[in-house]
Amino acid sequence: MKILIVEDEIALLQAIANYLEKDGNVCETASTYEDALYKTDLYEYDLLVLDINLITGSGLDILQFLKKEKKETATIIISANNSLDDKLKGLDLGADDYLTKPFHLAELNSRIKAVLRRGKFGGSERLKFNEISIDTRAKVAYINNQTMALTRKEYDLLLFFITNKGRVLSKEIIAEHLWGDHSDMLDNYDFIYVHINNLRKKLTDAGAKYIKTAYGSGYKFIED
């Protein structure tokens, strides 16, 4: 999953990012209100971990922006303030969960998985598309009940395609989702073609011809 962490305590920011990356997520970070607003406006994220008491602005304003722009980004609020009013404001603005500092990183990770299950996977840890199924906890994909031999990026790519089925995904969006901030440093997108072609071959060999090229635009995961 692609996650944006907004936190102005740098040590905590890095601790959260490192922990979530070890669990296989792509994490981007923002330590100021301005940077967070810029990134949420420019990029798409599966989930936002948001400190609502930023030194440079209120995280509640970022929630209002997401709501105004109709962004489908799941959000978990984190705050040192245990005020019921702040919690209710955040939830009213569309936040999915709330954690009060200090908290265990394992608990945050568990909350993130629960929010994503409810939002993207319909409450289940198993995502299905015709003969393809994905165990999001074990991070294993199956086709016709047979385990698919996928690399980590191929698995992430398949999950991204299925959760965005029917939508044209540009190579820029795919790169940003799979590599986060690091995608800006790439000279070209040849690696995207390699991963997509490898995944498409594995699916096609099993009779699942769902990855379509939208010429001049990107790729789409759809039935004929």
N, C-alpha and C positions, 0 to 999 in steps of 0.2 A: 504494500500500500504506500501511497505517497502522502506524507504527513508534513504539515508546517507547524513548527513549534515557536510560539511567540512568548518570550520571557526575557525580562531585563536583568535578572540575576544570572550573569554569564556562567557561573559554575553549575548552576542548576540546569540552565539551557543545554550545556554540553553534556551533562550527565544524562538528561532525558534523551537527547539525540543519540548518544553512544549506545544506550540501553536498547532503544527501539530499533536501531540499525542492526544490532546483533540478532534481533528477532526477524530480520529479513526485510525491514521497511526501508524505503527511501525517504530520508528526512532532510528538510530544509529548515533554516532557522531565521528568526528576526528578533532583534533585541530592542527595537524601537517601534513606536506606534506608526511612524511614517513608513518604515521599511515593511512592516506587516501589511499596511494598507496597500502599498505598492505591489507586493507579491500576490495578495489575494485578488487584486484587480487584474493582474497580468496573467496569472497562472491558475490552473485547476488543481485542487487537492481532494483526496479522499476524506481527509480529516484534519481538523485544526485543533491543536492544544493551545489554549489561549489564556494568558494571565490577564485578568481584567483590570488590575491596578498597575498599569505601566507608568513609569515616570514621565514619559512624553505624551501621554494621552490615555484615554479610557478604552479598554478592550470592548466595552459595551457598544462603543461607536463602530467598531469593526463588525460586530454582530449585526448592527443596524444596516451597515453597508451590504453585508452578505444577503440580508433579507430583502433589501431594496433591489439588488441586482439579481435576485432569485437564483443565487448560487446554491447548488446542491452539495454543500460541504458539511459533513458531520462535524460537530464541535463539542469539545470538552473544556469547560472553564476550570482554571486553577486560580486560587487566590488565597492570600494569607488572611483575608477577612472572612469570617464565618457568618457575616450578616445575612439574615434571611431575606432582607430586601434585595441585596445584590444577587443572591441566588435566584430569586423569583424574577427579577428583571432579566437576567441572563436566559432563563428558561423561556420566558415570554417572548424573547427575541429570537428564539429558535435553537438555543443550546440544547444538546442531547444529554449532558451529564455535568456534574459539578464535583470538584475535589478541593478540599481545604488543605492548605499547607500546614505542617509538613505531611508528606505522604510517601508511601513506599513505591518505588518505580514499578515493582511487580503488580501492585494494585492498579496503577495508571495503565499499564499494558493490558491488564485484564479488562478494565473498563473500555479501553479502545476496541478490543476484540468484540466485546458485547455490543457496543454501539454500531460497529461495522456489520455485525451479523444482523442486527435489526434493520439497518438501513439498506445495505446493498444485497444481503443474502436472504432476506425474508425471514430472519430469525433462525436460520439453519446454518450449520457449519459446512454443509454440503451444497455446492452450487451445481446446477444441472442445465445442460443445453443439449436436447436430443440425446444422442448416445454418449456425449461427453459429460463427465462429472468431475468436480474438483473438491477435494477435502481441504478446506482452508486452514484447518488446524494443523494437519500433518504436512500441508503444502505438497500434496501429491495429486496428479491428474490421472483420470482413467478414461479409456474409450472402449465401449462395449465390455465394461467391467475388467479390462486389462490395463495394468499400470503402464503409463506412457513414460518413456525414457527421455525426460526433458532436462535441459540445463536450467539453472536458476533463472536466467533471463527469459528463456522460452516459457517457463512456468508463469513468470510475472506477466509476460506478454499475452499469453492465453487468457489469464485471469482478467487482464485489462480489456481485451477484446470482448469477452463474454459479458462483462459488467457494462460494456458500452455497445452491445450488439445493435446493429442497424444504423449506427452513427459513423460518419466518415471521420477517421482519425488521421490527421496530418503527421508527417514524419517528425515535425517539430514537437507536436503534442506527445507523441510516443516517446521521443528522446527525453523530454522534460519529465514524463511520468516515471521512466525507468532509471534515469540518471540524476534527476533533480538539478541542483545548481551546477553540477559538473557538465551538464549538456552545453552550457554557454561557451565552454572552452574547446569544443570539438570543431575541427576544420571542415568536416563533411559528415554526411549521414550514411556512409557506406555500411557501417556496422549495423544500422537498422535493417537494411536490406538483407544482410547476412542472417540475422536472427529471425526475421519474418520468413525468409525463404526456407530456412531450416525447419521452423515450426510448421509452415505450410506443407512441406514435403512429408513430415511425420503424420500430419492429419490426413493428407491426401492418400498416403499409403494405406491408411485404415478406412478409407472411403468417406472421410469427413471433409468435403470441399467447401469450407465456409469462408475462408479468407479471400476476399475479392479486392482487386486493385481498382481504385477510383482514379482513373488517369488524370494527372495534373493536380489531384487533391490529396491523395493518401490511400488509406485502406479501410475496408469495411468488413465486419464479421456478420454474415447474413446467409440465409438459405437461398437457393436458386428460385 
